[in-house]
C-alpha cells in the first residue's frame, strides 16, 4: 500500500517563502520512520531534522518540495485566501507525483472538517479525482508520513532563510513574534521607506510597519 503525506513550513511568517512537501512511501516504511524518530518538525531540534531528512529520503519512493516565494504569495493573495492558495499547491504536488498512491494525508489549515479536502479536489487532475484524501488539523503530529513531509519542508525553508539572511542581514526566523524580525523590519522600513523584497505585503506586521512610518511623516507636517 502506497501512502503520501503533505505538509508545509513557513505559512505564518511575514518574511520569506512558504515550502510545501510531499513524501510517498510504502506503509511499512512509515513504521520504520516512526521508530527512527520522525514526527512533526516543530518538535525536533534543527540538528535532529537534518539527521532525519536522510532517513526520510531513503525510505521515500519519491518526494517533492514546492517553494512558494513571497512575490507569488503576494500576487495570489490579491484574489485568493492563503488556505485556497495552499490547496492549489497541495493539488499541484499530488498531480506531479508519478506513483499511484492509495491515500494521501494532509495537514489541514482549515478549522472546518472536510473544507480543505474540498478545496484540494477542485484543483486535482482527472487521474486523481477518486484519490482518498485525509485532511486533518495537526496531521503532522498524527501521521508519521506527514511528519516526514514536515521535515522536508522545514529543512528546505530553513536553508532558504539562511541564504536570505546572508544576503540582507540576520532578520531571524521571519515570524512576526520574533524580536529579531521585528527589529529588522522596523529599521529597514525606517531607512528605506519600503518593505524588504522578501516581505509578504498583506501581513499585518508589514502593513503596520509601513503605516507607522507614514504616520510619522504626517506628524512632521502637522
ZADO-1210 file (C-alpha; in nm, 4 decimals, padded with zeros to 6 digits):
<atoms>
<atom x="00.0000" y="00.0000" z="00.0000" code="UNK" pos="1"/>
<atom x="00.1441" y="00.3344" z="-00.1060" code="UNK" pos="2"/>
<atom x="00.0716" y="00.6355" z="00.1103" code="UNK" pos="3"/>
<atom x="00.1682" y="01.0010" z="00.0842" code="UNK" pos="4"/>
<atom x="00.1996" y="01.2818" z="00.3350" code="UNK" pos="5"/>
<atom x="00.1892" y="01.6552" z="00.2703" code="UNK" pos="6"/>
<atom x="00.2820" y="01.9421" z="00.4999" code="UNK" pos="7"/>
<atom x="00.4064" y="02.2988" z="00.4815" code="UNK" pos="8"/>
<atom x="00.6610" y="02.5150" z="00.6577" code="UNK" pos="9"/>
<atom x="00.6509" y="02.8924" z="00.6796" code="UNK" pos="10"/>
<atom x="00.2809" y="02.9568" z="00.6478" code="UNK" pos="11"/>
<atom x="00.2735" y="03.2305" z="00.9134" code="UNK" pos="12"/>
<atom x="00.5938" y="03.4339" z="00.8690" code="UNK" pos="13"/>
<atom x="00.5901" y="03.7861" z="00.7318" code="UNK" pos="14"/>
<atom x="00.9281" y="03.7221" z="00.5645" code="UNK" pos="15"/>
<atom x="01.0447" y="03.4549" z="00.3256" code="UNK" pos="16"/>
<atom x="00.8920" y="03.1678" z="00.1298" code="UNK" pos="17"/>
<atom x="00.6454" y="02.9002" z="00.2258" code="UNK" pos="18"/>
<atom x="00.7556" y="02.5477" z="00.1391" code="UNK" pos="19"/>
<atom x="00.5202" y="02.2541" z="00.0871" code="UNK" pos="20"/>
<atom x="00.6478" y="01.8971" z="00.0648" code="UNK" pos="21"/>
<atom x="00.5102" y="01.5569" z="-00.0272" code="UNK" pos="22"/>
<atom x="00.6614" y="01.2231" z="00.0666" code="UNK" pos="23"/>
<atom x="00.5451" y="00.8947" z="-00.0900" code="UNK" pos="24"/>
<atom x="00.6290" y="00.5631" z="00.0731" code="UNK" pos="25"/>
<atom x="00.5166" y="00.2114" z="00.1402" code="UNK" pos="26"/>
<atom x="00.3061" y="00.1802" z="00.4542" code="UNK" pos="27"/>
<atom x="00.5688" y="-00.0499" z="00.6074" code="UNK" pos="28"/>
<atom x="00.8384" y="00.2146" z="00.5659" code="UNK" pos="29"/>
<atom x="00.6293" y="00.4592" z="00.7652" code="UNK" pos="30"/>
<atom x="00.6643" y="00.2300" z="01.0665" code="UNK" pos="31"/>
<atom x="01.0423" y="00.2331" z="01.0334" code="UNK" pos="32"/>
<atom x="01.0476" y="00.6110" z="01.0190" code="UNK" pos="33"/>
<atom x="00.8371" y="00.6319" z="01.3332" code="UNK" pos="34"/>
<atom x="01.0916" y="00.4137" z="01.5151" code="UNK" pos="35"/>
<atom x="01.3698" y="00.6397" z="01.3822" code="UNK" pos="36"/>
<atom x="01.2006" y="00.9395" z="01.5458" code="UNK" pos="37"/>
<atom x="01.0265" y="01.1072" z="01.2521" code="UNK" pos="38"/>
<atom x="00.7469" y="01.3367" z="01.3695" code="UNK" pos="39"/>
<atom x="00.6218" y="01.6940" z="01.3412" code="UNK" pos="40"/>
<atom x="00.9301" y="01.9026" z="01.2562" code="UNK" pos="41"/>
<atom x="00.8323" y="02.1691" z="01.5108" code="UNK" pos="42"/>
<atom x="00.9013" y="01.9150" z="01.7853" code="UNK" pos="43"/>
<atom x="01.2553" y="01.8462" z="01.6625" code="UNK" pos="44"/>
<atom x="01.5779" y="02.0414" z="01.7037" code="UNK" pos="45"/>
<atom x="01.7472" y="02.1577" z="01.3798" code="UNK" pos="46"/>
<atom x="02.0287" y="01.9032" z="01.4086" code="UNK" pos="47"/>
<atom x="01.7782" y="01.6205" z="01.4525" code="UNK" pos="48"/>
<atom x="01.5792" y="01.7367" z="01.1499" code="UNK" pos="49"/>
<atom x="01.8966" y="01.7425" z="00.9419" code="UNK" pos="50"/>
<atom x="01.9792" y="01.3877" z="01.0508" code="UNK" pos="51"/>
<atom x="01.6280" y="01.2554" z="00.9905" code="UNK" pos="52"/>
<atom x="01.5935" y="01.4022" z="00.6429" code="UNK" pos="53"/>
<atom x="01.8349" y="01.1343" z="00.5207" code="UNK" pos="54"/>
<atom x="01.6058" y="00.8680" z="00.6669" code="UNK" pos="55"/>
<atom x="01.3021" y="01.0304" z="00.5070" code="UNK" pos="56"/>
<atom x="01.4523" y="01.0474" z="00.1575" code="UNK" pos="57"/>
<atom x="01.5943" y="00.6939" z="00.1852" code="UNK" pos="58"/>
<atom x="01.2533" y="00.5483" z="00.2775" code="UNK" pos="59"/>
<atom x="01.0544" y="00.7567" z="00.0282" code="UNK" pos="60"/>
<atom x="00.9733" y="00.6181" z="-00.3149" code="UNK" pos="61"/>
<atom x="00.9572" y="00.9776" z="-00.4297" code="UNK" pos="62"/>
<atom x="00.9344" y="01.3197" z="-00.2743" code="UNK" pos="63"/>
<atom x="00.8980" y="01.6793" z="-00.3894" code="UNK" pos="64"/>
<atom x="00.9309" y="02.0197" z="-00.2302" code="UNK" pos="65"/>
<atom x="00.7466" y="02.3177" z="-00.3723" code="UNK" pos="66"/>
<atom x="00.8783" y="02.6657" z="-00.2894" code="UNK" pos="67"/>
<atom x="00.6204" y="02.9430" z="-00.2861" code="UNK" pos="68"/>
<atom x="00.8140" y="03.2704" z="-00.2936" code="UNK" pos="69"/>
<atom x="00.6750" y="03.5841" z="-00.1237" code="UNK" pos="70"/>
<atom x="00.6206" y="03.7584" z="-00.4585" code="UNK" pos="71"/>
<atom x="00.3916" y="03.4755" z="-00.5714" code="UNK" pos="72"/>
<atom x="00.2087" y="03.4724" z="-00.2378" code="UNK" pos="73"/>
<atom x="00.1562" y="03.8487" z="-00.2680" code="UNK" pos="74"/>
<atom x="00.0231" y="03.8191" z="-00.6225" code="UNK" pos="75"/>
<atom x="-00.2127" y="03.5316" z="-00.5437" code="UNK" pos="76"/>
<atom x="-00.3446" y="03.6961" z="-00.2279" code="UNK" pos="77"/>
<atom x="-00.4974" y="03.9746" z="-00.4343" code="UNK" pos="78"/>
<atom x="-00.7537" y="03.7109" z="-00.5406" code="UNK" pos="79"/>
<atom x="-00.7391" y="03.4163" z="-00.3011" code="UNK" pos="80"/>
<atom x="-00.7152" y="03.3351" z="00.0682" code="UNK" pos="81"/>
<atom x="-00.3980" y="03.1717" z="00.1983" code="UNK" pos="82"/>
<atom x="-00.5923" y="02.8486" z="00.2581" code="UNK" pos="83"/>
<atom x="-00.7039" y="02.8442" z="-00.1052" code="UNK" pos="84"/>
<atom x="-00.3512" y="02.9111" z="-00.2269" code="UNK" pos="85"/>
<atom x="-00.2177" y="02.6281" z="-00.0134" code="UNK" pos="86"/>
<atom x="-00.4849" y="02.3933" z="-00.1516" code="UNK" pos="87"/>
<atom x="-00.3798" y="02.4827" z="-00.5078" code="UNK" pos="88"/>
<atom x="-00.0194" y="02.3980" z="-00.4312" code="UNK" pos="89"/>
<atom x="-00.1087" y="02.0753" z="-00.2480" code="UNK" pos="90"/>
<atom x="-00.3049" y="01.9656" z="-00.5562" code="UNK" pos="91"/>
<atom x="-00.0093" y="02.0601" z="-00.7757" code="UNK" pos="92"/>
<atom x="00.2173" y="01.8311" z="-00.5735" code="UNK" pos="93"/>
<atom x="-00.0332" y="01.5444" z="-00.5923" code="UNK" pos="94"/>
<atom x="-00.0769" y="01.5927" z="-00.9684" code="UNK" pos="95"/>
<atom x="00.3001" y="01.5810" z="-01.0211" code="UNK" pos="96"/>
<atom x="00.3501" y="01.2509" z="-00.8369" code="UNK" pos="97"/>
<atom x="00.4342" y="00.9613" z="-01.0676" code="UNK" pos="98"/>
<atom x="00.3446" y="00.6819" z="-00.8236" code="UNK" pos="99"/>
<atom x="-00.0115" y="00.5550" z="-00.7927" code="UNK" pos="100"/>
<atom x="-00.0860" y="00.6265" z="-00.4277" code="UNK" pos="101"/>
<atom x="-00.3746" y="00.4756" z="-00.2320" code="UNK" pos="102"/>
<atom x="-00.4244" y="00.7575" z="00.0171" code="UNK" pos="103"/>
<atom x="-00.2733" y="01.0974" z="00.0906" code="UNK" pos="104"/>
<atom x="-00.2649" y="01.2507" z="00.4379" code="UNK" pos="105"/>
<atom x="-00.2571" y="01.6299" z="00.4511" code="UNK" pos="106"/>
<atom x="-00.2087" y="01.8753" z="00.7359" code="UNK" pos="107"/>
<atom x="-00.5160" y="02.0971" z="00.7081" code="UNK" pos="108"/>
<atom x="-00.5188" y="02.4719" z="00.7880" code="UNK" pos="109"/>
<atom x="-00.8993" y="02.4825" z="00.7716" code="UNK" pos="110"/>
<atom x="-01.0803" y="02.4588" z="01.1047" code="UNK" pos="111"/>
<atom x="-01.3948" y="02.3102" z="00.9487" code="UNK" pos="112"/>
<atom x="-01.3675" y="01.9362" z="00.8898" code="UNK" pos="113"/>
<atom x="-01.3712" y="01.8458" z="00.5213" code="UNK" pos="114"/>
<atom x="-01.3252" y="02.2041" z="00.3998" code="UNK" pos="115"/>
<atom x="-00.9616" y="02.1681" z="00.2965" code="UNK" pos="116"/>
<atom x="-01.0253" y="01.8401" z="00.1152" code="UNK" pos="117"/>
<atom x="-01.2949" y="02.0160" z="-00.0911" code="UNK" pos="118"/>
<atom x="-01.0531" y="02.2946" z="-00.1746" code="UNK" pos="119"/>
<atom x="-00.7865" y="02.0475" z="-00.2885" code="UNK" pos="120"/>
<atom x="-01.0224" y="01.8434" z="-00.5062" code="UNK" pos="121"/>
<atom x="-01.1070" y="02.1496" z="-00.7171" code="UNK" pos="122"/>
<atom x="-00.7514" y="02.1536" z="-00.8500" code="UNK" pos="123"/>
<atom x="-00.6822" y="01.7809" z="-00.8954" code="UNK" pos="124"/>
<atom x="-00.6472" y="01.6418" z="-01.2454" code="UNK" pos="125"/>
<atom x="-00.8783" y="01.3704" z="-01.3759" code="UNK" pos="126"/>
<atom x="-00.6385" y="01.0914" z="-01.2779" code="UNK" pos="127"/>
<atom x="-00.6576" y="01.1862" z="-00.9101" code="UNK" pos="128"/>
<atom x="-01.0269" y="01.2710" z="-00.8754" code="UNK" pos="129"/>
<atom x="-01.1015" y="00.9483" z="-00.6859" code="UNK" pos="130"/>
<atom x="-00.7935" y="00.9605" z="-00.4650" code="UNK" pos="131"/>
<atom x="-00.8620" y="00.9141" z="-00.0952" code="UNK" pos="132"/>
<atom x="-00.7653" y="01.2316" z="00.0905" code="UNK" pos="133"/>
<atom x="-00.7411" y="01.2556" z="00.4672" code="UNK" pos="134"/>
<atom x="-00.7018" y="01.6246" z="00.5553" code="UNK" pos="135"/>
<atom x="-00.6869" y="01.6890" z="00.9294" code="UNK" pos="136"/>
<atom x="-00.5687" y="01.9550" z="01.1708" code="UNK" pos="137"/>
<atom x="-00.2392" y="01.8544" z="01.3364" code="UNK" pos="138"/>
<atom x="-00.1916" y="01.5708" z="01.0855" code="UNK" pos="139"/>
<atom x="00.1853" y="01.6176" z="01.1191" code="UNK" pos="140"/>
<atom x="00.1545" y="01.5039" z="01.4815" code="UNK" pos="141"/>
<atom x="-00.0803" y="01.2142" z="01.3982" code="UNK" pos="142"/>
<atom x="00.0664" y="01.0532" z="01.0854" code="UNK" pos="143"/>
<atom x="00.4371" y="00.9784" z="01.0551" code="UNK" pos="144"/>
<atom x="00.4252" y="01.0190" z="00.6766" code="UNK" pos="145"/>
<atom x="00.3033" y="01.3780" z="00.7250" code="UNK" pos="146"/>
<atom x="00.5787" y="01.4297" z="00.9808" code="UNK" pos="147"/>
<atom x="00.8230" y="01.3182" z="00.7108" code="UNK" pos="148"/>
<atom x="00.6858" y="01.5814" z="00.4733" code="UNK" pos="149"/>
<atom x="00.7019" y="01.8342" z="00.7555" code="UNK" pos="150"/>
<atom x="01.0745" y="01.7680" z="00.7975" code="UNK" pos="151"/>
<atom x="01.1379" y="01.8019" z="00.4224" code="UNK" pos="152"/>
<atom x="00.9537" y="02.1335" z="00.4082" code="UNK" pos="153"/>
<atom x="01.1128" y="02.2756" z="00.7232" code="UNK" pos="154"/>
<atom x="01.4728" y="02.1875" z="00.6350" code="UNK" pos="155"/>
<atom x="01.4289" y="02.3385" z="00.2886" code="UNK" pos="156"/>
<atom x="01.2762" y="02.6599" z="00.4238" code="UNK" pos="157"/>
<atom x="01.5445" y="02.6966" z="00.6898" code="UNK" pos="158"/>
<atom x="01.8121" y="02.6738" z="00.4180" code="UNK" pos="159"/>
<atom x="01.6363" y="02.9399" z="00.2102" code="UNK" pos="160"/>
<atom x="01.6008" y="03.1713" z="00.5122" code="UNK" pos="161"/>
<atom x="01.9698" y="03.1293" z="00.5850" code="UNK" pos="162"/>
<atom x="02.0504" y="03.2367" z="00.2282" code="UNK" pos="163"/>
<atom x="01.8316" y="03.5464" z="00.2646" code="UNK" pos="164"/>
<atom x="01.9949" y="03.6364" z="00.5953" code="UNK" pos="165"/>
<atom x="02.3398" y="03.6069" z="00.4385" code="UNK" pos="166"/>
<atom x="02.2332" y="03.8444" z="00.1611" code="UNK" pos="167"/>
<atom x="02.0297" y="04.1021" z="00.3543" code="UNK" pos="168"/>
<atom x="02.1373" y="04.0657" z="00.7166" code="UNK" pos="169"/>
<atom x="02.0173" y="03.8470" z="01.0006" code="UNK" pos="170"/>
<atom x="01.6428" y="03.9006" z="01.0392" code="UNK" pos="171"/>
<atom x="01.5832" y="03.5897" z="01.2480" code="UNK" pos="172"/>
<atom x="01.3098" y="03.3422" z="01.1638" code="UNK" pos="173"/>
<atom x="01.0848" y="03.5822" z="00.9742" code="UNK" pos="174"/>
<atom x="00.7949" y="03.5193" z="01.2118" code="UNK" pos="175"/>
<atom x="00.6095" y="03.8249" z="01.3484" code="UNK" pos="176"/>
<atom x="00.6671" y="03.7103" z="01.7072" code="UNK" pos="177"/>
<atom x="01.0466" y="03.7033" z="01.6634" code="UNK" pos="178"/>
<atom x="01.2039" y="04.0180" z="01.8219" code="UNK" pos="179"/>
<atom x="01.4914" y="03.9988" z="01.5731" code="UNK" pos="180"/>
<atom x="01.2440" y="04.0007" z="01.2831" code="UNK" pos="181"/>
<atom x="01.0536" y="04.2930" z="01.4363" code="UNK" pos="182"/>
<atom x="01.3721" y="04.4963" z="01.4829" code="UNK" pos="183"/>
<atom x="01.4963" y="04.4236" z="01.1312" code="UNK" pos="184"/>
<atom x="01.1627" y="04.5247" z="00.9782" code="UNK" pos="185"/>
<atom x="01.1420" y="04.8446" z="01.1799" code="UNK" pos="186"/>
<atom x="01.4965" y="04.9502" z="01.0916" code="UNK" pos="187"/>
<atom x="01.4639" y="04.8570" z="00.7246" code="UNK" pos="188"/>
<atom x="01.1377" y="05.0456" z="00.6719" code="UNK" pos="189"/>
<atom x="01.2664" y="05.3469" z="00.8640" code="UNK" pos="190"/>
<atom x="01.5747" y="05.3638" z="00.6415" code="UNK" pos="191"/>
<atom x="01.4374" y="05.2538" z="00.3023" code="UNK" pos="192"/>
<atom x="01.0778" y="05.3773" z="00.3329" code="UNK" pos="193"/>
<atom x="00.9630" y="05.0455" z="00.1868" code="UNK" pos="194"/>
<atom x="00.9348" y="04.6790" z="00.2819" code="UNK" pos="195"/>
<atom x="01.2194" y="04.4313" z="00.2335" code="UNK" pos="196"/>
<atom x="01.1888" y="04.2493" z="-00.1035" code="UNK" pos="197"/>
<atom x="01.1151" y="03.9177" z="00.0704" code="UNK" pos="198"/>
<atom x="00.8125" y="04.0521" z="00.2609" code="UNK" pos="199"/>
<atom x="00.4549" y="03.9289" z="00.2498" code="UNK" pos="200"/>
<atom x="00.2813" y="04.2586" z="00.1943" code="UNK" pos="201"/>
<atom x="-00.0631" y="04.1554" z="00.3192" code="UNK" pos="202"/>
<atom x="00.0653" y="04.0528" z="00.6646" code="UNK" pos="203"/>
<atom x="-00.0423" y="04.2950" z="00.9353" code="UNK" pos="204"/>
<atom x="00.3125" y="04.3130" z="01.0744" code="UNK" pos="205"/>
<atom x="00.4329" y="04.4548" z="00.7422" code="UNK" pos="206"/>
<atom x="00.1430" y="04.6924" z="00.6819" code="UNK" pos="207"/>
<atom x="00.1731" y="04.8239" z="01.0379" code="UNK" pos="208"/>
<atom x="00.5432" y="04.8951" z="00.9859" code="UNK" pos="209"/>
<atom x="00.4677" y="05.0968" z="00.6727" code="UNK" pos="210"/>
<atom x="00.1778" y="05.2785" z="00.8362" code="UNK" pos="211"/>
<atom x="00.3976" y="05.3723" z="01.1306" code="UNK" pos="212"/>
<atom x="00.6495" y="05.5407" z="00.9001" code="UNK" pos="213"/>
<atom x="00.3744" y="05.7170" z="00.7062" code="UNK" pos="214"/>
<atom x="00.2172" y="05.8427" z="01.0291" code="UNK" pos="215"/>
<atom x="00.5497" y="05.9835" z="01.1455" code="UNK" pos="216"/>
<atom x="00.5833" y="06.1585" z="00.8123" code="UNK" pos="217"/>
<atom x="00.2391" y="06.3114" z="00.8577" code="UNK" pos="218"/>
<atom x="00.3202" y="06.4107" z="01.2156" code="UNK" pos="219"/>
<atom x="00.6216" y="06.6038" z="01.0899" code="UNK" pos="220"/>
<atom x="00.3900" y="06.8197" z="00.8805" code="UNK" pos="221"/>
<atom x="00.1187" y="06.8585" z="01.1423" code="UNK" pos="222"/>
</atoms>
